[in-house]
Amino acid sequence: MREDAELLNAFVTKRDETSFRELVARRIGFVHAVNLRRLRDPHLAQDATQAVFIALARKAASVARCPSVIGWLHRSAFFESLNLMRAQTNRLLRETEAARLGTTTGGAVSAGDAGVLETVLDEILNELPDDDRNAIIARYFFQRSYAEIGAKTGRSENATRMRVDRALTRLRDGLEARGFASATAVLAGILPTYATAAVPSGWALTIANAALTTLGAGAVSMSIIFSMSTTKIVTTAALFAVVALVGFQANQNRRLQRELDDLRQQNVHTNDGDHASGKSTAALAPKKSAIAPPSATPAKKNAPFQATSPADPTVRITRTAPVGWKELGNNSKAFEVGVDSNQPFGGVSSAYVKSVDDSATKTFGGLGQSTSADQYKNQRVRMTGWIKTEDANDSGGHLWLRVDSPTPGKMLAFDNMENCAPRGTTDWQEYSVVLDVPSEATSLNYGFFLGGKGQMWVNSVNIERVSAETPATNMLKPPKPLPSAPVNLDFNPAPPTGG
């Protein structure tokens, strides 16, 4: 049986759609199980599962290079379900009185409540370093032997056993912190039961075809090219470059995004109709005095996946820095920041930065915040975020992360995507920066900025710990080591010559 990475490589290099369908059929139960555990709603879980495999089709080339395809699928499912959970929470907050809604995420939970355990399991897995998470999934979700896991990671069987045991202990510690006391042996026996979920017959093929369809004409073009001789490939590739690169991709992405949003809207309308039957409309209607704070926008206008057409789309834009964020930059009059509900990602409104003055050229503006470095010391951290840009033709849209020392103005590590920022008009894409946090670090400072004219949107920003195997992207050069003893005390103008 071919490995996941082999199937994905066949799809990337040969446009072998059969291999992609085989991979979807193999892993759809695992992805769907993650989404079901977190969302607790079969219809929303289906939406999230489809979104994961659409992302897999679009990012196949980069995912094929990941150490673990199944690890990428788990992480992607986690964030897709998180986006839908945020959207559902926002909807409920707008439709229900805050006093009646309460909260479902705080406090310890009973160790005997398996349903609640399911909802936090993937959250804790996502907090583990990549290697630990991948090891647990391979060993306990898919029953791989230590030798098989070691062969994939370049470790001996004994070294792999130690890593898996350590990862399981970390998972147990995370569960205990949330109120689940369990021995590692018991936990090891429970995990396989969460490996997969039943899916409707034929659903895997439907999802795979939907994901392939989103690739549009690009997939057809590649299929034609792969069937041609080398000489014809060169000629045809030049023709496609002239035709396809002149605006096609941007328009295609926008059209596909609208289609996906329409499908999600239809599904949510159906679900809402089912759940609403038999419930009192009066009980769901919020009282005017108990609605969200004054800064909140009207419920209908912010409802996730809801088809609305306000006469003036600007009413869905908040032109001020969101709570917890500060406006940054070196030319404040040239940039506008805020929250844009017209450009959601996963049903959640996006932060934005937009140039509003010609003087924006060669300057920058954005949003940022700071946090204590205490919980990240002596670890490697990764900042991720999804970015979309429009006419960002100067330096583009950037994420940035900085680690500061106790000495004012002294940076220990820094990266701002200087060489890989998206420019021009681009659709939603995930980006990341990775830095080490030394023991002397005092704070992490991070955010995003737009360099020059244009506009950028940002969503799903996250800071997480990663393993040492994840390459760091620090732009700062390490200081040169000091000499171990005094040198040239007699002020010799020329270096000594060997003799």
C-alpha positions as MATLAB code, in Angstrom:
seq = 'MREDAELLNAFVTKRDETSFRELVARRIGFVHAVNLRRLRDPHLAQDATQAVFIALARKAASVARCPSVIGWLHRSAFFESLNLMRAQTNRLLRETEAARLGTTTGGAVSAGDAGVLETVLDEILNELPDDDRNAIIARYFFQRSYAEIGAKTGRSENATRMRVDRALTRLRDGLEARGFASATAVLAGILPTYATAAVPSGWALTIANAALTTLGAGAVSMSIIFSMSTTKIVTTAALFAVVALVGFQANQNRRLQRELDDLRQQNVHTNDGDHASGKSTAALAPKKSAIAPPSATPAKKNAPFQATSPADPTVRITRTAPVGWKELGNNSKAFEVGVDSNQPFGGVSSAYVKSVDDSATKTFGGLGQSTSADQYKNQRVRMTGWIKTEDANDSGGHLWLRVDSPTPGKMLAFDNMENCAPRGTTDWQEYSVVLDVPSEATSLNYGFFLGGKGQMWVNSVNIERVSAETPATNMLKPPKPLPSAPVNLDFNPAPPTGG';
ca = [
       0.000    0.000    0.000;
       1.347    3.394   -0.979;
       2.006    5.892    1.798;
       0.010    9.110    2.089;
       2.944   11.203    0.866;
       3.366    8.950   -2.186;
      -0.286    9.402   -3.138;
       0.003   13.149   -2.731;
       3.222   13.286   -4.753;
       1.559   11.335   -7.550;
      -1.236   13.892   -7.579;
       1.221   16.809   -7.608;
       3.705   15.510  -10.184;
       1.400   13.540  -12.489;
      -1.963   15.115  -11.717;
      -3.121   11.637  -10.795;
      -6.612   12.371   -9.497;
      -7.143    8.683   -8.697;
      -4.348    8.912   -6.113;
      -5.954   11.982   -4.558;
      -9.325   10.206   -4.343;
      -7.621    7.200   -2.709;
      -6.023    9.469   -0.110;
      -9.351   11.153    0.659;
     -11.094    7.785    1.020;
      -8.343    6.584    3.352;
      -8.295    9.615    5.677;
     -11.794   11.081    5.524;
     -12.919    9.074    8.563;
     -10.011   10.433   10.641;
     -10.635   14.054    9.633;
     -14.380   13.717   10.146;
     -13.811   12.217   13.606;
     -11.758   15.260   14.656;
     -14.444   17.657   13.439;
     -17.271   15.665   15.063;
     -15.492   15.626   18.418;
     -14.996   19.367   18.382;
     -18.180   20.628   16.723;
     -20.685   18.077   18.099;
     -22.826   18.744   15.029;
     -22.792   16.325   12.043;
     -23.707   19.010    9.519;
     -21.035   21.462   10.640;
     -18.527   18.591   10.833;
     -19.267   17.746    7.202;
     -18.637   21.373    6.212;
     -15.332   21.394    8.084;
     -14.241   18.058    6.617;
     -14.931   19.221    3.083;
     -12.992   22.434    3.732;
      -9.955   20.438    4.930;
      -9.750   18.373    1.745;
     -10.316   21.422   -0.456;
      -7.316   22.981    1.309;
      -5.363   19.744    0.797;
      -5.999   19.838   -2.955;
      -4.879   23.457   -3.180;
      -1.788   22.982   -0.996;
      -0.867   19.482   -2.167;
       2.675   20.428   -3.217;
       3.617   21.901    0.161;
       1.770   19.269    2.220;
       3.599   16.497    0.352;
       6.837   17.859    1.826;
       5.522   17.787    5.403;
       7.003   15.199    7.782;
       3.504   13.771    8.309;
       0.511   14.189    6.004;
      -1.806   12.846    8.695;
      -0.345   15.374   11.132;
      -1.152   18.170    8.691;
      -4.693   16.849    8.280;
      -5.216   16.851   12.051;
      -3.942   20.403   12.431;
      -5.990   21.612    9.466;
      -9.133   19.958   10.854;
      -8.477   21.542   14.253;
      -8.295   25.069   12.843;
     -11.185   24.609   10.424;
     -13.411   23.397   13.261;
     -12.130   26.255   15.413;
     -13.251   28.749   12.777;
     -16.720   27.209   12.672;
     -16.894   27.117   16.489;
     -16.120   30.838   16.562;
     -18.785   31.480   13.973;
     -21.363   29.466   15.918;
     -20.431   31.208   19.161;
     -20.796   34.611   17.526;
     -24.218   33.640   16.186;
     -25.417   32.403   19.568;
     -24.125   35.495   21.310;
     -26.153   37.622   18.968;
     -29.293   35.501   19.216;
     -29.347   34.722   22.925;
     -29.109   36.862   26.015;
     -25.625   36.835   27.483;
     -27.032   35.958   30.893;
     -28.802   32.896   29.514;
     -25.954   31.752   27.251;
     -23.240   31.458   29.928;
     -20.054   29.663   28.859;
     -19.078   26.139   27.853;
     -15.314   26.438   27.927;
     -14.271   27.371   31.467;
     -13.592   25.335   34.583;
     -12.599   21.748   35.252;
     -14.651   18.914   33.871;
     -15.474   15.498   35.209;
     -13.045   12.771   34.282;
     -15.979   10.480   33.655;
     -17.551   12.739   31.055;
     -16.297   11.121   27.848;
     -18.228   13.581   25.713;
     -16.331   16.524   27.180;
     -13.051   14.609   26.888;
     -13.641   14.360   23.167;
     -14.007   18.119   22.835;
     -10.673   18.891   24.545;
      -8.595   15.977   23.216;
      -7.740   17.603   19.892;
      -7.122   20.970   21.534;
      -4.454   19.402   23.748;
      -3.000   17.430   20.841;
      -2.675   20.665   18.904;
      -0.730   22.226   21.798;
       1.918   19.490   21.648;
       5.077   19.926   19.545;
       4.664   18.654   15.984;
       6.796   15.533   16.504;
       4.917   14.526   19.666;
       1.525   15.021   18.034;
       2.543   13.076   14.922;
       3.958   10.255   17.051;
       0.754    9.883   19.105;
      -1.441    9.920   15.996;
       0.708    7.323   14.225;
       1.020    5.018   17.252;
      -2.402    5.171   18.894;
      -4.760    6.353   16.170;
      -3.344    4.195   13.376;
      -1.614    1.427   15.340;
       1.788    1.883   13.669;
       4.660   -0.037   15.246;
       7.614    1.734   16.825;
       9.819    0.417   14.031;
       7.521    1.872   11.355;
       7.383    5.257   13.059;
      11.154    5.259   13.547;
      11.767    4.457    9.882;
       9.749    7.558    8.917;
      11.533    9.864   11.346;
      15.071    8.469   11.098;
      15.172    7.176   14.692;
      15.849    3.767   16.162;
      13.005    1.689   17.529;
      14.050    2.324   21.146;
      14.428    6.079   20.559;
      10.985    6.141   18.965;
       9.483    4.248   21.910;
      10.927    6.848   24.305;
       9.587    9.735   22.203;
       6.097    8.200   22.030;
       6.081    7.553   25.786;
       7.170   11.124   26.463;
       4.519   12.479   24.105;
       1.827   10.372   25.799;
       2.925   11.709   29.186;
       2.613   15.275   27.908;
      -0.854   14.511   26.591;
      -1.829   13.039   29.962;
      -0.475   16.132   31.749;
      -2.551   18.348   29.467;
      -5.676   16.338   30.235;
      -4.986   16.463   33.966;
      -4.691   20.250   33.771;
      -8.276   20.246   32.464;
      -9.575   17.905   35.144;
      -9.035   14.467   33.569;
      -6.923   12.246   35.838;
      -5.888    9.096   33.963;
      -2.901    6.759   33.843;
      -0.959    6.716   30.576;
      -1.787    3.023   30.134;
      -5.514    3.762   30.325;
      -5.112    6.720   27.985;
      -3.242    4.545   25.481;
      -6.189    2.155   25.461;
      -8.760    4.912   24.950;
      -7.101    6.804   22.083;
      -7.644    4.175   19.352;
     -11.403    4.499   19.826;
     -11.152    8.087   18.568;
      -9.221    7.207   15.394;
     -12.046    7.410   12.884;
     -15.734    8.090   12.375;
     -18.219    6.458   10.049;
     -19.010    8.455    6.912;
     -21.907    8.041    4.471;
     -21.380    5.722    1.538;
     -19.985    7.572   -1.449;
     -19.192   10.673    0.579;
     -15.419   10.292    0.169;
     -15.771   10.348   -3.615;
     -18.099   13.364   -3.438;
     -15.659   15.282   -1.225;
     -12.675   14.372   -3.414;
     -14.462   15.468   -6.584;
     -15.553   18.721   -4.930;
     -11.967   19.433   -3.882;
     -10.654   18.676   -7.371;
     -13.346   20.856   -8.916;
     -12.119   23.874   -6.935;
      -8.839   23.640   -8.819;
     -10.803   24.614  -11.915;
      -9.146   25.068  -15.258;
      -5.698   24.851  -13.672;
      -6.204   21.118  -13.141;
      -7.379   20.628  -16.721;
      -4.427   22.572  -18.018;
      -1.966   20.456  -16.052;
      -3.601   17.231  -17.244;
      -3.171   18.358  -20.842;
       0.455   19.321  -20.278;
       1.378   16.019  -18.661;
      -0.003   14.139  -21.667;
       2.219   16.001  -24.156;
       5.764   15.555  -25.351;
       8.562   17.709  -23.925;
       8.610   19.991  -26.975;
       4.869   20.538  -26.834;
       5.052   21.149  -23.098;
       7.417   24.088  -23.584;
       5.208   25.628  -26.288;
       1.952   25.015  -24.440;
       3.339   26.200  -21.112;
       4.283   29.514  -22.678;
       0.759   29.870  -24.081;
      -0.808   29.065  -20.694;
       1.507   31.523  -18.978;
       0.303   34.328  -21.248;
      -3.376   33.454  -20.859;
      -3.586   32.239  -17.275;
      -1.462   34.783  -15.507;
      -3.412   37.768  -16.823;
      -5.926   37.995  -14.043;
      -7.416   34.511  -14.323;
      -6.319   33.115  -10.991;
      -7.537   36.020   -8.902;
     -10.974   35.988  -10.556;
     -11.214   32.208  -10.314;
     -10.384   32.225   -6.615;
     -13.019   34.864   -5.923;
     -15.674   32.922   -7.844;
     -14.854   29.659   -6.072;
     -14.926   31.340   -2.666;
     -18.393   32.732   -3.426;
     -19.599   29.276   -4.465;
     -18.271   27.701   -1.264;
     -19.878   30.433    0.840;
     -23.197   29.853   -0.956;
     -23.031   26.120   -0.212;
     -22.293   26.800    3.452;
     -25.098   29.333    3.631;
     -27.572   26.794    2.275;
     -26.406   24.189    4.786;
     -26.630   26.530    7.766;
     -30.104   27.740    6.702;
     -31.238   24.103    6.558;
     -29.693   23.307    9.959;
     -31.146   26.422   11.553;
     -34.585   25.519   10.207;
     -34.335   22.015   11.664;
     -33.176   23.210   15.085;
     -35.627   26.092   15.225;
     -38.721   23.898   14.748;
     -40.405   23.232   18.060;
     -38.534   26.057   19.848;
     -40.131   29.205   21.051;
     -39.227   32.187   18.937;
     -39.703   34.419   21.947;
     -37.101   32.454   23.927;
     -34.472   32.973   21.217;
     -35.138   36.655   20.628;
     -32.594   38.784   22.535;
     -33.799   41.605   24.711;
     -32.622   44.974   23.514;
     -31.134   45.779   26.901;
     -29.149   42.517   27.060;
     -27.597   42.494   23.627;
     -23.773   42.611   23.200;
     -21.849   45.820   24.098;
     -22.352   49.014   22.108;
     -19.402   48.251   19.836;
     -21.079   45.083   18.551;
     -22.720   45.271   15.137;
     -26.320   44.149   14.566;
     -26.897   40.420   14.747;
     -28.192   39.911   11.248;
     -25.313   41.676    9.601;
     -22.663   39.580   11.307;
     -24.354   36.170   11.135;
     -21.849   33.597    9.806;
     -22.513   32.227    6.313;
     -25.671   34.354    6.097;
     -26.590   35.847    2.747;
     -27.143   39.539    3.366;
     -26.902   42.449    0.994;
     -26.720   45.692    2.952;
     -27.203   48.798    0.889;
     -23.930   50.147    2.222;
     -21.210   47.490    2.830;
     -19.209   49.960    4.909;
     -21.584   49.412    7.842;
     -19.920   46.015    8.243;
     -16.518   47.623    8.832;
     -15.229   48.840   12.192;
     -12.519   51.432   11.606;
     -10.600   51.110   14.849;
      -8.089   48.709   16.345;
      -9.819   45.673   17.887;
      -9.620   45.148   21.644;
      -6.171   43.981   22.716;
      -4.429   45.315   19.593;
      -2.596   48.590   19.009;
      -2.177   50.510   15.794;
       1.469   50.561   14.711;
       3.492   52.075   11.885;
       5.571   55.062   10.824;
       2.885   57.008    8.939;
      -0.427   56.792   10.802;
      -2.295   59.231    8.534;
      -1.650   57.000    5.502;
      -3.200   53.805    6.874;
      -6.544   52.651    8.238;
      -6.982   49.605   10.493;
     -10.017   47.799   11.821;
     -12.297   44.772   11.470;
     -13.994   43.889    8.175;
     -17.045   41.595    8.214;
     -17.195   41.727    4.408;
     -14.042   39.596    4.208;
     -14.641   36.661    6.591;
     -12.528   33.548    6.813;
     -14.297   30.456    8.115;
     -17.268   32.628    9.018;
     -15.194   34.932   11.253;
     -14.589   38.626   10.532;
     -11.044   39.638    9.586;
      -8.739   42.375   10.773;
      -7.472   44.639    8.010;
      -4.905   47.299    7.143;
      -5.561   49.645    4.228;
      -3.624   52.520    2.699;
      -5.707   55.713    2.428;
      -3.108   58.248    1.330;
      -0.493   58.472   -1.420;
       2.173   58.994    1.229;
       1.799   55.312    2.170;
       4.493   54.450   -0.384;
       7.719   53.363    1.356;
       6.015   53.472    4.779;
       4.039   50.881    6.731;
       1.040   50.522    9.007;
      -0.519   47.665   10.958;
      -1.593   46.158   14.268;
       0.408   44.539   17.057;
       0.376   43.383   20.647;
       2.773   42.135   23.336;
       2.698   39.284   25.814;
       4.983   37.968   28.544;
       7.621   35.459   27.413;
       7.440   33.452   30.653;
       5.472   30.477   29.308;
       7.606   30.266   26.153;
      11.149   30.492   27.578;
      13.693   27.963   26.291;
      11.235   26.862   23.601;
      10.685   27.410   19.897;
       7.457   29.160   18.953;
       5.602   29.580   15.699;
       3.255   32.395   14.787;
       0.770   31.520   12.065;
      -1.894   33.557   10.336;
      -3.989   33.569    7.188;
      -3.445   36.552    4.871;
      -5.342   37.910    1.886;
      -4.121   40.938   -0.099;
      -5.430   43.322   -2.723;
      -3.188   45.579   -4.838;
      -0.414   45.282   -2.247;
       2.176   45.960   -4.900;
       4.932   47.531   -2.772;
       6.379   45.348   -0.015;
       3.120   43.425    0.540;
       1.435   42.035    3.661;
       3.585   40.763    6.531;
       3.321   38.843    9.771;
       5.997   39.800   12.304;
       7.298   38.341   15.550;
       9.961   39.755   17.866;
      11.525   38.430   21.085;
      12.817   41.184   23.395;
      15.436   41.142   26.154;
      15.419   43.033   29.482;
      17.634   45.683   27.864;
      15.404   48.314   26.234;
      15.697   48.239   22.462;
      17.625   44.955   22.356;
      16.045   42.214   20.254;
      16.909   38.557   20.813;
      15.128   37.285   17.687;
      13.062   38.814   14.885;
      11.320   37.941   11.629;
       8.882   39.935    9.491;
       8.581   37.764    6.340;
      10.791   40.225    4.482;
      11.552   37.782    1.678;
       8.283   35.863    1.481;
       5.463   38.368    2.037;
       2.508   38.067   -0.380;
       2.367   40.932   -2.881;
      -0.226   42.102   -5.371;
      -3.688   40.518   -5.141;
      -3.714   37.102   -3.452;
      -6.362   34.823   -1.983;
      -6.336   33.447    1.561;
      -3.092   31.653    2.365;
      -1.485   30.554    5.636;
       1.927   31.985    6.564;
       4.207   31.497    9.558;
       7.343   32.710   11.322;
       9.345   30.622   13.815;
      11.674   31.944   16.537;
      13.525   30.640   19.584;
      12.723   32.224   22.957;
      15.857   32.289   25.174;
      15.700   32.093   28.950;
      16.497   35.827   29.290;
      13.549   36.875   27.096;
      10.999   39.183   28.704;
       8.311   39.607   26.043;
       6.946   38.432   22.717;
       5.781   41.166   20.369;
       3.860   40.282   17.254;
       1.337   41.411   14.703;
       1.047   42.230   11.020;
       1.625   45.203    8.742;
       1.112   46.411    5.197;
       4.116   47.909    3.451;
       3.139   50.679    1.037;
      -0.125   50.957   -0.836;
      -2.923   48.396   -1.045;
      -4.877   46.397    1.517;
      -4.430   43.221    3.532;
      -6.758   41.089    5.651;
      -5.618   38.769    8.439;
      -7.429   35.962   10.239;
      -6.824   32.971   12.556;
      -3.611   34.311   14.138;
      -2.055   31.764   16.508;
       1.063   31.427   18.677;
       2.142   27.860   19.472;
       5.136   25.904   20.714;
       6.881   23.691   18.149;
       9.670   21.140   18.284;
      13.317   21.877   17.557;
      12.938   20.051   14.239;
      10.815   22.944   12.922;
      13.272   25.331   11.184;
      13.615   28.765   12.772;
      13.286   31.857   10.543;
      15.248   34.351   12.660;
      16.511   37.265   10.542;
      19.034   38.438   13.148;
      22.594   37.248   12.778;
      24.058   35.692   15.946;
      26.722   37.868   17.606;
      30.328   36.993   16.920;
      31.922   35.086   19.806;
      34.265   37.101   22.011;
      37.957   36.139   22.073;
      38.916   33.994   25.033;
      41.961   36.174   25.864;
      43.291   39.688   25.137;
      44.772   40.132   21.671;
      47.357   42.454   20.056;
      48.248   44.377   23.221;
      51.365   45.720   21.494;
      49.267   47.292   18.710;
      50.946   45.423   15.835;
      49.539   47.046   12.653;
      49.899   43.872   10.562;
      48.677   40.369   11.347;
      51.455   37.941   12.261;
      52.764   35.799    9.440;
      53.284   32.085    9.761;
      56.848   30.816    9.582;
];
